[in-house]
Amino acid sequence: MGAPLATDPCDLSAIAARRLIGTKQLSPVELLDSCIARIEAVDHAVNAIVARDFERARTAALAAEQAVMRGGALGALHGLPVAIKDLEETAGLRTTFGSPLFRDNVPGADERSVASLRAAGAIVLGKSNTPEFGAGANTRNAVYGATGNPFDPMKSCAGSSGGSAVALATGMVPLASGSDMGGSLRNPAAFCGIVGFRPSPGLVPSERRGLGWSALSVNGPMARSVEDVCLMLSAMAADDARDPLAAPLVDSFHPPRAVDLSGLRVAVTPDFGFAPVERGVRERFAAVTAAIRHLFAAADDAAPDCSGADDAFAVLRGVSFLAAHEEKVRNHPDQVGPNIHANVAEGMTYTAADVARAEAAQTAIYRRWQDFFKQFDLIIAPAIAITPRPWRELFPAEINGVRLRSYYYWLALAYAVTLPGHPSVCVPAGLDAAGTPFGVQVIGPRRGDAFVLGAAAALQAVLPARPVPDLARLRAAPPLREAEGFLGFG
């Protein structure tokens, strides 16, 4: 097609690559080959892309190139390689959910979220690693092993969308899918220096959620910039009658909405008044927000009242795991890891009265958030409570020397937002004192997805640049699979 590019095609933004494809300056085959070359060069060090579909992807890329040369309409994601989180079903490509029970599972059809990406022209390159059934926020399982942080492969990349975040950070793909209950889009985005967006429940429909009326778990896009996230979301957002939370679309998402920061009233909080947060994270968050407060009409230290969030999330999360995995724990206990066992066991202890109290508490939190957003347009908070720790650690047991009340309490910064169902985007904000990526969480009003993405795009332009891992170091690193404890639940 066009003249040689000055950079590896795999390092282009999704928007730039799509523009070059559309103007016949970049071949989809050239872009795919560049992504595959990057995977083959560095994935041994981080283990992000665990099931590969290169041959079918090459066939799809050739067809995409031929479609460009013929002229005519092209999809929004035409020719763009994408990694699919291994919790999403992909036709003809192994989908394990990180579980030995599904080690050899090859679905016959794509689930809706994957089908929508293909329909927009995206090329599924492979599956990205995830913890078993997405539990634990540390990307490690007994099928594919651990995924390492691209800035230090022996550290955690968080989770559960960890493989997607690592693949993006290292230039393996320009776009990747994720999902989020307790921060699974936002946490790995923060640890890897990329963008993860938790949309409003139902905006990206899912026909596979077992508890269809529960708003805790959502699917969403991940990329290296807010603009690229908006491009991907434009293909994922839809109405689908199979998801009871889905609704007709009222906004467009690409390009991001223009938002004037100088007119916004912003609440700044390091902890929502209750979340445990490492001192170093607090210090970095204070420095980042001090540098941007002047950009807004007002930037006050404030947070919505999240009273009851810990107990409500514990019960509702336990019930969701009970519904999804009780049969697996009962019939195949040796094939299920400790996080699933713990969640199902906890879920079994709750009564109907506990569930009633949890749902009432969630409703009360939601209503207090609506009152809060009468005073503020945005909330800015840290995206994750800790800096990366070794992936051998099953979960953080303490923060600032204080033991945590549960194995998921360290995710309180994320589930404070999950419970009321507001949209939230993690935006990179440079490096912390330890030299690892730091991200801030930008939270918008109810159903304000297009607005919060526009605000995040404006903030991205003034925050410290997205950090980039040392690819030469990763190329020279030993295979992660040789590390002690690589393969297993914990």
ABEGO torsion letter per residue (X at the ends): XBBBBABBAAABBAAAAAAAAAAGABBAAAAAAAAAAAAAAAAAAAGABABBAAAAAAAAAAAAAAAAAAEEBBBAABGBBBBBBAABBBBGBBBAGGBAAAAABBBABBBAAAAAAAAAGBBBAEBBBBBBGGBGGBBBBAAAEBBBBAABAABBAEOAAAAAAAAAAAGABABBBBBBAAGAAAAAAAAAGBBBBBBBBGABBBAABABAABAABBBBBBBABAAAAAAAAAAABBBBAABAABBBBABBAOBBBBBBAAABBBBBBAAGGABBBBAAAAAAAAAAAAAAAAABABBBBBBBBABGAAAAAAAAAAAAAAAAAAAAAAABAAABBAAAAAAAAAAAABBAAAAAAAAAAAAAAAAAAAAAAAABABBBBBABABBBBBAABABBABBGGBBBABAAAAAAAAAAAAAAGBBBBBBBBEBBAAGBBBBBBBBBBBGAAAAAAAAAAAAAAABBBBBBBBAAAAAABBBAAABBGABEAX
